[in-house]
């Protein structure tokens, strides 16, 4: 497989959504000094219309119990997320 070097996020061939998982390189890649790297697992649900984003460092383990805990905390913060999968 050929190496692809990404130097910016404005390439239209990426598609409508870009998930930037470049860690410490995120600041340079997105040209945004306010970015901060985090680690942890993502929990994907259907979106009930939320337009804001928040994050927390959940460590490096992929754990179903951790995913459930993440969903509980998110639902406590934004109750409309209850029951989303």
Backbone torsions as a table, in degrees:
resi	resn	phi	psi	omega
1	UNK	NA	136.5	-179.1
2	UNK	-76.2	144.0	177.0
3	UNK	-73.2	136.5	175.3
4	UNK	-115.6	121.6	179.7
5	UNK	-101.8	117.1	179.7
6	UNK	-93.4	126.5	-179.0
7	UNK	-117.3	-2.0	178.6
8	UNK	-169.4	164.5	-177.3
9	UNK	-103.5	13.1	-176.8
10	UNK	-99.3	11.1	179.3
11	UNK	-76.6	117.3	-176.6
12	UNK	-65.4	-16.2	-179.3
13	UNK	-73.2	-10.1	178.8
14	UNK	-69.4	-28.4	-177.6
15	UNK	104.6	-174.3	-173.8
16	UNK	-75.4	-17.6	-178.0
17	UNK	-132.0	133.4	174.7
18	UNK	-122.7	122.6	174.5
19	UNK	-97.7	112.6	-175.7
20	UNK	-90.2	103.5	179.4
21	UNK	-113.5	39.0	-174.3
22	UNK	-92.4	7.5	175.1
23	UNK	58.3	-129.3	-177.7
24	UNK	-62.3	-23.1	178.2
25	UNK	-76.5	-6.6	-178.2
26	UNK	-58.7	-41.8	-178.1
27	UNK	-58.0	-46.8	-178.9
28	UNK	-71.4	-43.3	-177.1
29	UNK	-62.0	-43.1	-178.4
30	UNK	-92.3	-2.3	-177.5
31	UNK	52.7	48.2	-176.6
32	UNK	-139.2	103.6	-177.7
33	UNK	-68.4	-12.6	180.0
34	UNK	-83.5	-11.4	179.0
35	UNK	-66.5	144.4	175.4
36	UNK	-133.7	135.8	179.8
37	UNK	-74.3	145.7	172.7
38	UNK	-132.7	167.0	175.2
39	UNK	-127.3	162.1	177.9
40	UNK	139.0	-177.0	-178.7
41	UNK	-101.0	152.6	177.3
42	UNK	-97.9	142.8	172.8
43	UNK	-118.7	121.1	-175.3
44	UNK	-105.4	129.1	178.8
45	UNK	-132.1	168.5	171.7
46	UNK	-70.9	141.9	-174.6
47	UNK	-88.2	120.7	177.7
48	UNK	-83.8	15.3	179.4
49	UNK	109.7	14.1	-179.2
50	UNK	-74.5	135.8	178.4
51	UNK	-115.6	-5.9	179.2
52	UNK	-97.5	162.9	-178.8
53	UNK	-134.3	138.5	170.0
54	UNK	-139.0	159.3	-176.8
55	UNK	-142.5	163.2	174.6
56	UNK	-147.9	151.0	177.8
57	UNK	-81.8	113.5	-177.6
58	UNK	-107.5	12.9	-179.4
59	UNK	85.6	-165.6	-173.6
60	UNK	-110.9	-3.2	-177.1
61	UNK	-83.4	145.1	172.8
62	UNK	-100.4	110.5	-169.8
63	UNK	-140.7	123.5	178.5
64	UNK	-56.9	-36.1	178.7
65	UNK	-65.8	-38.2	177.3
66	UNK	-65.4	-39.3	178.2
67	UNK	-61.8	-43.3	177.8
68	UNK	-62.9	-40.0	178.9
69	UNK	-65.1	-39.4	177.1
70	UNK	-61.0	-46.4	179.6
71	UNK	-62.3	-38.7	177.8
72	UNK	-62.4	-45.0	-179.8
73	UNK	-66.3	-39.2	178.6
74	UNK	-65.7	-42.0	179.3
75	UNK	-65.5	-35.6	176.8
76	UNK	-64.8	-36.5	-179.5
77	UNK	-77.8	-37.1	-176.7
78	UNK	-135.0	87.8	-173.2
79	UNK	-55.4	-26.7	-179.4
80	UNK	-63.2	-12.9	179.7
81	UNK	-79.6	-10.1	-177.9
82	UNK	-56.3	133.5	175.8
83	UNK	79.6	3.8	179.3
84	UNK	-81.0	140.1	175.3
85	UNK	-135.4	NA	NA
